Amino acid sequence: MARLAEADAPANVSPSLWRARMRAGLAFAKEWGGMAHACGWSEAELFALHPAAPLIRFDAMGAAFLSCGAAVVAVTDTAITLRGEAGAIRRAVRCAISYPPAWATFGAVA
Protein backbone atom coordinates (compact mmCIF):
# COMPACT_ATOMS: atom_id res chain seq x y z
CA MET A 1 0.00 0.00 0.00
CA ALA A 2 2.83 2.44 0.73
CA ARG A 3 4.17 2.15 -2.84
CA LEU A 4 0.69 2.45 -4.29
CA ALA A 5 0.04 5.60 -2.26
CA GLU A 6 3.09 7.16 -3.96
CA ALA A 7 2.29 5.92 -7.49
CA ASP A 8 0.87 8.10 -10.24
CA ALA A 9 -2.88 7.97 -10.81
CA PRO A 10 -4.06 5.70 -13.63
CA ALA A 11 -5.27 7.28 -16.86
CA ASN A 12 -8.70 8.94 -16.58
CA VAL A 13 -8.47 9.21 -12.78
CA SER A 14 -8.12 12.55 -11.01
CA PRO A 15 -4.67 12.62 -9.36
CA SER A 16 -6.02 14.38 -6.26
CA LEU A 17 -8.87 11.89 -5.87
CA TRP A 18 -6.46 8.99 -6.43
CA ARG A 19 -4.07 10.28 -3.75
CA ALA A 20 -6.93 10.76 -1.29
CA ARG A 21 -8.19 7.21 -1.81
CA MET A 22 -4.70 5.75 -1.59
CA ARG A 23 -4.02 7.67 1.65
CA ALA A 24 -7.31 6.31 3.02
CA GLY A 25 -6.33 2.78 2.03
CA LEU A 26 -2.90 3.15 3.62
CA ALA A 27 -4.37 4.58 6.82
CA PHE A 28 -6.85 1.71 6.95
CA ALA A 29 -4.06 -0.83 6.44
CA LYS A 30 -2.00 0.65 9.26
CA GLU A 31 -4.81 1.06 11.78
CA TRP A 32 -7.31 -1.69 10.95
CA GLY A 33 -5.55 -4.13 8.61
CA GLY A 34 -4.48 -6.53 11.35
CA MET A 35 -7.95 -6.64 12.85
CA ALA A 36 -9.59 -7.13 9.43
CA HIS A 37 -7.16 -9.94 8.60
CA ALA A 38 -7.86 -11.58 11.97
CA CYS A 39 -11.59 -11.37 11.16
CA GLY A 40 -10.97 -13.26 7.91
CA TRP A 41 -11.11 -10.44 5.35
CA SER A 42 -9.02 -11.20 2.26
CA GLU A 43 -6.63 -8.75 0.59
CA ALA A 44 -9.07 -8.46 -2.33
CA GLU A 45 -12.04 -7.72 -0.05
CA LEU A 46 -10.02 -4.94 1.55
CA PHE A 47 -7.84 -3.55 -1.23
CA ALA A 48 -9.18 -4.45 -4.70
CA LEU A 49 -9.90 -1.84 -7.35
CA HIS A 50 -11.44 -2.36 -10.77
CA PRO A 51 -8.64 -2.10 -13.38
CA ALA A 52 -10.58 0.11 -15.83
CA ALA A 53 -12.73 2.12 -13.40
CA PRO A 54 -10.90 2.02 -10.07
CA LEU A 55 -12.73 4.82 -8.26
CA ILE A 56 -16.10 4.43 -9.98
CA ARG A 57 -16.91 0.73 -9.63
CA PHE A 58 -17.85 0.51 -5.96
CA ASP A 59 -18.89 -3.12 -6.48
CA ALA A 60 -15.24 -3.92 -7.22
CA MET A 61 -13.70 -1.61 -4.60
CA GLY A 62 -12.16 -3.03 -1.48
CA ALA A 63 -13.49 -1.80 1.85
CA ALA A 64 -10.29 0.10 2.70
CA PHE A 65 -10.87 2.53 -0.17
CA LEU A 66 -14.47 3.17 0.82
CA SER A 67 -13.32 4.78 4.05
CA CYS A 68 -12.13 8.01 2.39
CA GLY A 69 -13.51 10.87 4.49
CA ALA A 70 -15.02 8.52 7.07
CA ALA A 71 -13.69 7.06 10.30
CA VAL A 72 -13.69 3.32 10.78
CA VAL A 73 -15.47 2.58 14.04
CA ALA A 74 -15.71 -1.23 13.92
CA VAL A 75 -14.41 -4.24 12.04
CA THR A 76 -16.15 -7.61 12.34
CA ASP A 77 -16.08 -10.79 10.28
CA THR A 78 -19.07 -9.57 8.23
CA ALA A 79 -18.80 -5.76 7.97
CA ILE A 80 -16.66 -2.69 8.39
CA THR A 81 -18.60 0.18 9.95
CA LEU A 82 -17.75 3.76 8.97
CA ARG A 83 -18.86 7.08 10.43
CA GLY A 84 -18.89 10.00 8.01
CA GLU A 85 -18.05 13.61 8.81
CA ALA A 86 -21.75 14.43 9.30
CA GLY A 87 -22.16 11.46 11.64
CA ALA A 88 -23.84 9.19 9.09
CA ILE A 89 -23.11 5.50 9.53
CA ARG A 90 -22.49 3.19 6.60
CA ARG A 91 -21.19 -0.33 6.33
CA ALA A 92 -18.91 -2.09 3.89
CA VAL A 93 -20.44 -5.56 3.90
CA ARG A 94 -18.14 -8.46 3.23
CA CYS A 95 -18.60 -9.86 -0.28
CA ALA A 96 -16.56 -11.70 -2.86
CA ILE A 97 -14.53 -9.45 -5.13
CA SER A 98 -13.00 -11.02 -8.21
CA TYR A 99 -10.15 -8.53 -8.68
CA PRO A 100 -6.70 -8.68 -7.09
CA PRO A 101 -5.42 -6.12 -4.59
CA ALA A 102 -4.82 -2.71 -6.15
CA TRP A 103 -1.02 -2.91 -5.83
CA ALA A 104 -1.03 -5.92 -8.18
CA THR A 105 -3.42 -4.29 -10.66
CA PHE A 106 -1.62 -0.95 -10.81
CA GLY A 107 1.97 -2.20 -10.78
CA ALA A 108 3.11 -1.09 -7.34
CA VAL A 109 4.63 -4.49 -6.53
CA ALA A 110 8.42 -4.73 -6.43
Buried (B, 14 or more C-beta within 10 A) or exposed (E): BEBBBEBEBBEEBEEEEBBBBBEBBBBBBEBBBEBBBEBEBBBBBBBBBBBEBBBEBEEBBBBBBBBBEBEBEEBBEEBBBBBEEEEEEBBBEBEEBEBBBBBBBBEBEE
